[in-house]
């Protein structure tokens, strides 16, 4: 008889032979479960539940001793191997822990010899308690207590009282041409009040040894000149109150280091409305933008209610300037945006103070603009200085707009600008502007050839500054577009369809459109008056006056730039719009002459150190230039008043549309009725087609009612701007009465 392990049992259900492997029956799948008792195997009583009871089969199980010995040895060897493995791992872990706790002696000796300081003669500082959240560390008596890097970044963040900016070594690949850190704020040179060195008050007599070409450009920023310009160009007490409230709010949220924090989290807390991803990157451009409204209102580091705010802001900007002259580092994604706005601020600050340190900073910034200009005339987000990169550089006309303003201000304060740089900018804006007056945003990706009302304003501003005569027709077309898209606060609230199709109604767009129209019209005429009439209520009625922490600011409600730059941006742009009446003089002023080639070295000063080289005046005897003829006509009208009527009438037939517009403006200012018929005659000449709205406006200002019949006929003009100007002129002649477009009612009124 074979041992039980080698026998086969029968399935209790179908009697199929079963192996000892306890597998289910191959035929009926009945479970084969066995019980072992005292060496016997039998089918379990519960295995065939639900079937007939089967006979119980039992067998004797006899396993050979040899097999049992082999199985026991095998099991012992497995357990022995496992035990040795676990023991080895445990000893290795213990050894590693001991090494971490107690370093080896060679390492300890090297550390001691390398970092051991000499504390001889010093009193060890008292132990410091762990500071609570937002609690600054108290320095030991010797003020040399070591602070860990984590504590430095946590407690000494930019804007804290003890913060000191680290030396900039990473982003200065070019040789330093000036100290990387300027002197402290207390060392800023102070100029005596009313000495003539500053340009903000429009002093008639410059101080000895100083002559500034930009004196006239900024002469309306304070004093009687400011009040006169405010009345002349459409400002009033309401706009001035809004400006003062806005400046007070900007001053209240300025950080202790002199900058402005776009996130609204530093020093003073406010709801910034900014996207968190842009907060840190926008600090320098927003800070430069925020100082511009203070300068526009005549506040300088030496004078004005906000002189301390201006001084600290300029000091902070000086500390940001790199050795290359750039106000932002080369790895910044918005380097040239930042640099353009900061250069503009530095040029204006120098023009208002005459501070030599500000002049050096402005000159370095202008040279950086010249070095990084593309071959086509523009700039991209980052400044490139190599010829190969500049040849293929993307031309962003929004960035170039800030550069145009900065270089215009540089010339106005006597800083030379390369002739080739100036001409390339003018050519760029000419090529990138359509006959409709629309200006393209850029010529390459991202967003090539995108248009919008904001870029129309940028293009108009740039073309008027660069070459008014060459771009006259496109400027008139742009003014027509702006007349059809005047400021309306509800347009800000339109949803943003995405970066590829954004809502171009922005504070940025209003700023450029306002400035461009003011410069193009000299702050007069139907186009300017219509825009200004819409601008003032849109801004004044929506300035925040209820929430105390935001009182004087404007909500960043525009859906394109508002989330990127926040409340500081919207407030600064709104204030600049309301300061346009006196920010720049409308007179055609002398600029510093264009230089042949850009130079990295600042121009030499005449008369020794500390004295600026006088800028030679433009030869006004050369009357072949329209700008000179317009300047001479203004000077004669200012000197002779109505005695200049003959010259004004003669200028109405000038070849230049700029001179003709100047004559219209002067005839309107002087109310020269003898010019009424010559102005009416202009309507019959084809070259004055672009001046029809200005002609209608001038006829109303002159005040001669014999022009009423012609103006009534213009009510049906196909150009809506001309028709609106004729209606406004008729209302002027009628003493304020308005019959709309009802020609019969107008005729009945003037026949009485």
Helices and strands as residue ranges (DSSP letters): G 4-6, E 9-10, E 17-18, E 34-37, E 40-43, E 59-60, H 65-101, H 105-115, H 149-155, G 185-187, G 213-215, H 223-233, H 237-252, G 276-278, H 283-296, H 307-320, H 335-353, H 356-372, H 387-391, H 397-412, H 419-431, H 453-467, H 472-483, H 489-492, H 507-521, H 526-540, G 548-550, H 562-578, H 580-583, H 626-640, G 641-644, H 645-651, H 657-670, G 673-675, H 676-682, G 686-691, H 692-702, G 705-707, H 708-714, H 720-733, H 743-751
